[in-house]
Amino acid sequence: MWDYSDKVKEHFFQPRNAGPLDGANGVGDVGSISCGDALRLMLKVEPETDVILDAHFQTFGCGSAIASSSALTEMIKGKTLDEALKVSNQDIADYLDGLPPEKMHCSVMGREALQAAVANYRGEVWSDDHEEGALVCKCFAIDAVMIEDTIRANNLCSVQDVTNYTKAGGGCSSCHEGIEEILAQVMAERGESFNPGAQPKEEAPKGGMTNLQRIKKIEAVLESVRPQLKRDGGDIELLDVDGKTIYVSMTGACAGCQMEALTLQGIQQKLMEELKEFIKIVPTKAGALSRASCHV
């Protein structure tokens, strides 16, 4: 699966500063359990000097989210609030000797939690629900403002970059066009042209797979979810693989089920994690692809 550094593993298995913080006078809550990741960052700040005396966290999320939160608390203790606010999400990733590209959103969440906690301490209003801009990704409630800020801060240039750093676009994929428009706008500001075929900042796979190996991995993922589908009277069939698009057919009770879209989102996420690349899963009726090819 993911290629984690020893430091990420260390901060996951032995997280620093986890749990409530007595006497906290600055608290930042970001994320949402319904979206898969949530973080509460608690600060104890010395009022006379604005120095962070202590920092704790409570995280609901994956190993990278826990490690990023642990690292952040270690990094900011002893700093003034203004010094702490200079810590970027890339600084958090660097402290951990790197994060898998697909997990960079965990460091972004830590950065946001820090901003929220400092604002709370200062009596300022800070919102983590991203209502400032138009909602772009409905699956993970990510708006245009967050996407723009993250692209600028991390010099992103592809849709997969945006997904890795924010999770936007990692669900149903319907927001990809909107993400591309934002990328084109921000990249134009820095004198660059958006190329839809551009490679992400870092390719997840370190050694490529043959087509046969790739198809076998896809079939293995589908096989792993098949027992659950069959318990509900349904099934899934792999029809074709065309580049980064995977065509499947939902059969039995799964065909036309109200939960079909949600089920496919979950399978798509499993496939991306296993293949370590950005893919799109498309439901298609069996036979439709062969019939379409007859008219080409």
C-alpha positions in Angstrom: 0.0 0.0 0.0 1.4 3.4 0.9 5.2 3.9 1.3 5.4 5.6 4.7 8.6 7.0 6.2 9.9 5.6 9.5 9.1 9.0 11.1 5.4 8.8 10.0 5.2 5.3 11.5 6.8 6.5 14.7 4.4 9.4 15.1 1.5 7.0 14.3 2.4 4.2 16.7 3.6 6.6 19.4 1.8 9.9 18.8 3.0 12.9 20.9 0.6 15.1 22.8 -2.6 13.1 22.0 -5.7 13.7 24.1 -7.4 16.7 25.8 -5.3 19.6 27.1 -6.2 21.1 30.5 -6.2 24.9 30.5 -6.3 25.2 26.7 -7.1 28.8 25.7 -7.1 28.3 21.9 -9.0 25.5 20.2 -9.4 24.8 16.5 -11.7 22.2 15.0 -11.5 21.3 11.3 -12.7 18.6 9.0 -15.7 16.3 9.4 -16.1 12.7 10.6 -18.6 12.2 7.8 -15.9 13.1 5.2 -13.4 10.8 6.8 -11.0 13.1 8.7 -11.5 15.5 11.7 -9.0 17.2 13.9 -9.2 19.2 17.1 -6.0 21.2 18.0 -5.7 22.6 21.5 -3.2 25.3 22.5 -2.1 26.7 25.8 -0.8 30.1 25.1 1.1 32.5 27.5 -0.9 35.7 27.2 2.0 38.1 28.0 4.3 36.7 25.3 1.9 34.8 22.9 4.2 31.8 23.2 2.7 28.4 22.8 3.5 26.6 26.1 1.8 23.3 25.1 -0.3 21.8 22.3 -2.4 18.7 22.1 -4.6 17.1 19.5 -7.5 14.7 19.0 -7.8 13.2 15.5 -10.3 11.0 13.7 -8.6 9.8 10.6 -5.9 7.6 9.0 -2.4 7.0 10.1 -1.1 10.0 8.1 -3.6 12.3 9.8 -2.6 11.1 13.3 1.1 11.4 12.4 0.7 14.9 10.9 -1.2 16.1 14.0 1.4 14.7 16.3 4.2 16.3 14.3 2.4 19.7 14.2 2.1 19.8 18.0 5.8 19.1 18.4 6.8 21.7 15.8 4.8 24.6 17.3 5.5 24.3 21.0 7.8 27.1 22.2 7.0 29.3 19.2 5.0 32.5 19.3 1.7 32.5 17.5 3.1 34.5 14.6 6.0 32.1 14.3 3.7 29.1 14.5 1.5 30.5 11.7 4.5 30.4 9.4 4.5 26.6 9.6 3.2 25.4 6.2 1.6 22.1 5.3 4.8 21.3 3.4 6.8 21.9 6.6 4.7 19.3 8.4 5.3 16.8 5.6 9.1 17.6 5.6 9.2 17.1 9.4 7.9 13.6 8.8 10.4 12.9 6.1 7.7 13.1 3.5 4.1 11.9 3.1 2.7 9.8 0.2 1.3 12.2 -2.4 -2.2 10.8 -1.8 -2.0 11.7 1.9 -0.8 15.4 1.6 -4.3 16.5 2.5 -3.6 15.4 6.1 -0.9 18.1 6.4 -3.2 20.7 4.9 -5.8 19.8 7.6 -3.1 20.4 10.3 -2.3 23.8 8.9 -6.0 24.7 8.9 -6.4 23.5 12.5 -3.5 25.7 13.6 -5.1 28.8 11.9 -8.4 28.0 13.6 -6.9 27.6 17.0 -4.9 30.8 16.8 -8.1 32.7 15.6 -10.0 31.2 18.5 -7.4 32.4 21.0 -7.4 35.9 19.5 -11.2 36.0 19.6 -11.4 36.2 15.8 -13.9 34.4 13.6 -12.5 31.5 11.5 -14.6 29.1 9.6 -13.5 25.6 8.5 -16.6 24.8 6.5 -15.4 26.8 3.5 -18.5 28.7 2.9 -16.5 31.7 1.5 -16.5 30.3 -2.1 -18.7 28.2 -4.3 -18.8 24.5 -3.3 -16.8 22.6 -5.9 -16.5 19.1 -4.4 -19.8 18.0 -2.8 -18.4 14.6 -1.8 -15.9 16.2 0.6 -17.4 19.7 1.0 -14.4 21.5 -0.5 -15.0 25.0 -1.9 -13.2 27.0 -4.6 -11.4 29.2 -2.0 -9.7 26.2 -0.3 -8.7 24.8 -3.7 -7.3 28.1 -4.9 -5.3 28.7 -1.7 -3.9 25.2 -1.8 -2.9 25.4 -5.4 -1.1 28.7 -4.7 0.6 27.5 -1.5 1.9 24.2 -3.0 2.4 25.2 -6.7 0.0 22.5 -7.9 -0.5 21.8 -11.6 -2.9 18.8 -12.0 -6.3 17.5 -10.8 -4.6 14.6 -9.1 -2.4 17.1 -7.2 -5.5 18.9 -6.0 -7.1 15.6 -4.9 -3.9 14.5 -3.0 -3.8 17.8 -1.1 -7.5 18.5 -0.5 -9.4 15.3 -1.3 -11.5 17.3 -3.8 -12.3 15.2 -6.8 -11.5 11.9 -5.1 -15.2 10.8 -4.9 -17.6 10.8 -7.8 -15.3 12.8 -10.1 -18.0 15.1 -11.2 -16.1 18.2 -10.0 -13.0 17.6 -12.2 -14.1 20.2 -14.7 -14.5 22.8 -12.0 -11.1 21.9 -10.5 -9.5 22.3 -14.0 -11.0 25.8 -14.4 -9.5 26.8 -11.0 -6.2 25.3 -12.0 -6.2 27.2 -15.3 -7.0 30.5 -13.5 -4.4 30.2 -10.7 -1.7 28.9 -13.1 -2.4 31.8 -15.4 -1.6 34.2 -12.5 1.9 32.7 -12.3 2.4 32.9 -16.0 1.8 29.2 -16.7 -0.7 27.3 -18.9 -2.8 24.5 -17.6 -2.2 21.2 -19.3 -4.9 18.5 -18.6 -2.4 15.8 -19.3 0.3 17.1 -16.9 1.8 14.7 -14.5 1.3 15.3 -10.7 4.0 16.7 -8.6 5.1 13.2 -7.6 4.0 10.0 -9.3 2.8 7.5 -6.6 4.1 4.4 -8.3 7.8 4.0 -8.0 8.1 1.1 -10.5 5.5 0.8 -13.2 3.2 -2.1 -13.6 2.4 -4.1 -16.8 -1.2 -4.0 -18.1 -1.6 -7.5 -16.9 -0.4 -6.7 -13.4 -2.7 -3.6 -13.3 -5.7 -5.6 -14.3 -5.0 -8.3 -11.7 -4.8 -5.6 -9.0 -8.2 -4.2 -10.2 -9.7 -7.7 -10.2 -8.3 -8.4 -6.7 -10.0 -5.2 -5.3 -13.3 -6.1 -6.9 -13.0 -9.6 -5.5 -12.5 -8.2 -2.0 -15.8 -6.3 -2.1 -17.8 -9.0 -3.9 -18.8 -11.0 -0.8 -20.5 -7.9 0.7 -22.3 -7.2 -2.6 -23.4 -10.8 -2.8 -24.8 -10.7 0.7 -27.2 -8.0 -0.5 -28.1 -9.9 -3.7 -25.8 -8.0 -6.0 -22.4 -8.3 -7.7 -19.9 -6.3 -9.9 -18.2 -7.3 -13.1 -15.1 -5.8 -14.7 -15.9 -5.0 -18.3 -12.9 -3.0 -19.6 -9.9 -0.9 -18.6 -9.1 2.1 -20.8 -6.2 4.0 -19.4 -7.3 5.5 -16.1 -11.0 4.7 -16.8 -12.3 1.4 -15.5 -15.7 0.2 -16.8 -17.8 -2.1 -14.6 -21.3 -3.5 -14.6 -23.4 -3.6 -11.4 -25.6 -6.7 -11.5 -28.4 -8.2 -9.5 -29.8 -6.1 -6.6 -26.9 -3.6 -7.1 -28.1 -2.5 -10.5 -30.1 0.6 -10.1 -29.9 0.5 -6.3 -30.2 3.8 -4.5 -26.8 3.1 -2.9 -25.1 2.3 -6.2 -23.3 5.6 -6.6 -22.1 5.5 -3.0 -20.9 1.9 -3.4 -19.0 2.8 -6.6 -17.3 5.8 -4.8 -16.1 3.4 -2.1 -14.8 0.9 -4.7 -13.1 3.8 -6.7 -11.3 4.9 -3.5 -10.1 1.3 -2.8 -8.8 1.1 -6.4 -6.9 4.4 -6.2 -5.3 3.2 -2.9 -4.3 -0.1 -4.4 -3.1 1.2 -7.8 -1.6 4.4 -6.2 -2.9 6.4 -9.1 -5.9 8.6 -10.0 -8.6 6.5 -11.8 -12.3 6.9 -12.6 -14.7 4.0 -12.3 -17.7 4.1 -14.8 -20.8 1.9 -14.5 -21.8 0.5 -17.8 -24.3 -2.2 -18.8 -22.7 -5.5 -19.9 -22.5 -5.6 -23.7 -22.8 -1.8 -24.1 -19.0 -1.4 -24.8 -19.0 -4.1 -27.5 -22.1 -2.7 -29.2 -20.6 0.8 -29.2 -17.4 -0.5 -30.9 -19.4 -2.0 -33.7 -20.5 1.5 -34.8 -17.0 3.0 -34.8 
